[in-house]
Amino acid sequence: QVQLVESGGGLVQPGGSLRLSCAANGNIFSTYAMAWYRQAPGKQRELVARLTTGGVPNYADSVKGRFAISRSIAKSMLYLQMYSLKPEDTAVYYCNAGRGPDESYWGQGTQVTVSS
């Protein structure tokens, strides 16, 4: 059973930066693609960034050039570095581990609020 625990959320001013972390219970990165999703109030959960098992990243258009997804295999940690934050980035951010169409695990989420 994969377990994921996010941390690092908080309140930040527009234009600021924040780094989210996701701790996995073991070295799962060679087996599971990892991703960050977010869900704003009244909106559907959306993919923010994804990292393949081979370490290839891809991003939603709305965060390209501002966010960076990375991992530490040694620490079993996934990260999301966020720069130039905007109020529309406000959401609960979730860490996800996925394999195939039917296997998916989620963390509990961490709140990011971008406001002056």
LUMTINU-861868 format. One line per field, with one value per residue (C-alpha): residue number from 1; residue in one letter; x, y, z. Coordinates in steps of 0.2 Angstrom, whole numbers, plus 2048, in hexadecimal, padded with zeros to 3 digits. Layout:
k c(NUM, ...)
r c(a, ...)
X c(X, ...)
Y c(Y, ...)
Z c(Z, ...)
This chain:
k c(1, 2, 3, 4, 5, 6, 7, 8, 9, 10, 11, 12, 13, 14, 15, 16, 17, 18, 19, 20, 21, 22, 23, 24, 25, 26, 27, 28, 29, 30, 31, 32, 33, 34, 35, 36, 37, 38, 39, 40, 41, 42, 43, 44, 45, 46, 47, 48, 49, 50, 51, 52, 53, 54, 55, 56, 57, 58, 59, 60, 61, 62, 63, 64, 65, 66, 67, 68, 69, 70, 71, 72, 73, 74, 75, 76, 77, 78, 79, 80, 81, 82, 83, 84, 85, 86, 87, 88, 89, 90, 91, 92, 93, 94, 95, 96, 97, 98, 99, 100, 101, 102, 103, 104, 105, 106, 107, 108, 109, 110, 111, 112, 113, 114, 115, 116)
r c(q, v, q, l, v, e, s, g, g, g, l, v, q, p, g, g, s, l, r, l, s, c, a, a, n, g, n, i, f, s, t, y, a, m, a, w, y, r, q, a, p, g, k, q, r, e, l, v, a, r, l, t, t, g, g, v, p, n, y, a, d, s, v, k, g, r, f, a, i, s, r, s, i, a, k, s, m, l, y, l, q, m, y, s, l, k, p, e, d, t, a, v, y, y, c, n, a, g, r, g, p, d, e, s, y, w, g, q, g, t, q, v, t, v, s, s)
X c(800, 807, 806, 809, 80A, 80B, 812, 818, 808, 803, 7FF, 80A, 809, 807, 817, 81E, 825, 821, 828, 81C, 823, 81B, 822, 820, 821, 82F, 838, 829, 82F, 835, 824, 818, 816, 815, 80A, 804, 7F2, 7E8, 7D6, 7CF, 7BE, 7B0, 7BC, 7C1, 7D1, 7DE, 7EF, 7FD, 80D, 812, 823, 824, 82D, 83C, 83C, 835, 82A, 81B, 810, 7FF, 800, 7FB, 80A, 818, 827, 821, 821, 82D, 82A, 839, 83D, 84A, 84B, 856, 84A, 83A, 834, 82B, 82B, 822, 82C, 820, 826, 81C, 80D, 7FC, 7EB, 7E4, 7F1, 7E8, 7E2, 7E4, 7F3, 7F4, 802, 7FD, 806, 7FF, 802, 7F6, 7E4, 7DE, 7EC, 7ED, 7F1, 7EF, 7F5, 7EA, 7EE, 7F6, 7EE, 7F7, 7EF, 7F6, 7F0, 7F6)
Y c(800, 811, 81F, 831, 840, 852, 861, 872, 87B, 88C, 89E, 8A8, 8B8, 8BA, 8B8, 8AE, 89C, 88C, 87B, 86C, 85B, 84A, 83C, 82A, 81A, 813, 813, 813, 81F, 810, 809, 817, 827, 836, 845, 855, 859, 868, 86C, 87D, 880, 87C, 875, 864, 85D, 860, 85A, 866, 85D, 84B, 841, 830, 822, 827, 838, 841, 850, 858, 867, 86E, 87E, 889, 885, 883, 88D, 890, 87F, 871, 85F, 855, 846, 83F, 82C, 82B, 834, 82D, 83F, 848, 85B, 869, 879, 888, 899, 8A9, 8A3, 8AA, 8AB, 89F, 892, 891, 880, 870, 867, 854, 848, 838, 828, 81F, 80F, 809, 80E, 807, 80A, 81B, 821, 833, 83D, 847, 857, 868, 879, 886, 898, 8A6, 8B7, 8C8)
Z c(800, 7FB, 807, 803, 80F, 808, 811, 80E, 80A, 811, 80E, 801, 7F9, 7E6, 7DE, 7EC, 7EC, 7F5, 7F5, 7F8, 7FE, 7FD, 807, 801, 80B, 802, 7F1, 7E5, 7D7, 7CC, 7CD, 7CE, 7C4, 7D0, 7CE, 7D6, 7D4, 7DC, 7DF, 7E2, 7EA, 7DF, 7D1, 7CC, 7D0, 7C3, 7BF, 7C2, 7BF, 7BC, 7BD, 7B3, 7BB, 7B0, 7B7, 7A8, 7AE, 7A6, 7AB, 7AA, 79E, 7AD, 7B7, 7A9, 7AD, 7BF, 7C7, 7C7, 7CD, 7D3, 7DE, 7E9, 7E7, 7F6, 802, 7F9, 7F8, 7EA, 7E9, 7E0, 7E0, 7DC, 7D6, 7D1, 7DA, 7D5, 7DE, 7D2, 7D8, 7E9, 7EB, 7F5, 7EE, 7ED, 7EA, 7DF, 7DB, 7CC, 7C3, 7B5, 7B3, 7C4, 7D1, 7D8, 7EA, 7F1, 7FF, 80B, 802, 808, 806, 7FC, 7FD, 7F3, 7F9, 7FE)
